[in-house]
C-alpha cells in the first residue's frame, strides 16, 4: 500500500530505482519478494510496468494508509 501511495505522490509514474518503498522491499525482502509484490499489484490492475518505469493505472488518493488500503482492496474486489 505504501508503494501505491508513493507512486501517487510522484504523479503516477516513476522509475523503480527511485521509489524508496521499492528499494526498502528489495533490501529487506530480496528480489523475489519485491517481484512477487509487483506481480500482485500488476495482476490486480493497480499498476503497469513499462520497462524501468512503473505506472499507476488506478486513481488513488494519497491520504492515510488505512484509507489507501481500503481503496486498494475495493478496487481489487471490483476488478478494476
N, C-alpha and C positions, 0 to 999 in steps of 0.2 A: 504494500500500500504506500509505503514511503517513496518507493521508486516512481509510482504514478504521480504522487504529489510533487516530487522534484521535477519531473518531466513537465507537469502542468505549469509550474513556476517558470520554466525555461521556454515557454511558448509552444510546447507540444512537440518539439523536435530538438534532438541533441545527439552528439556523438557519445557512444557508450563509455569511452575512456574518460569523459569529462563529468559523468554523473557520480557524485560522491557516494550515493547509496549503492550503486552497482559496484563501485570499487571496494566498498566495505564488504559486500556479499562475496565478492571474488576473493578477497583477502581471508576472511574468516570461514567461509563455507567451501571455497575451492571452485574451480572452473565447472565441474559437473553440476554443483548445486546452483550456481549462477545461471547456467544454461537451462536447468530444469525450471527455474523461476521465470525466465524469459519465455520459454516454451509454453508454460501455463498461461501467462498473460497474452501471448500470441494466440493460443487456442481459444481463449475467451474473447477474442476480438477487441481487446483493450489497447494493444499496441501492434505496430507493424515494424519489422526490421528490414531496413533498406541499406544493405552494405554495412558500413560502420555506423550508420545512424539508426536511432530508434525513434519512431513517430507515434505519438498518442493518437489513436483513432476514435476514442470516445471523448465526450465532453465531460471533463472532471473539474469541479471547483476545488482549488487548493485551500481547504479550510481545515478544520480539526481532523486528526487522524481517525477518530471514531466515525465521523460523518463521511469521510473519504472511504472508509472500509464498508460502510453501509451502502453507499452509492455504487461502489465496485461490485459488491455482492448482488445488488439488484440488477445491475447490467448483465452479470453472468447468468442470473436466473432467467432474465428475459431473453437472453441470447443475442444481445446487441453486439 
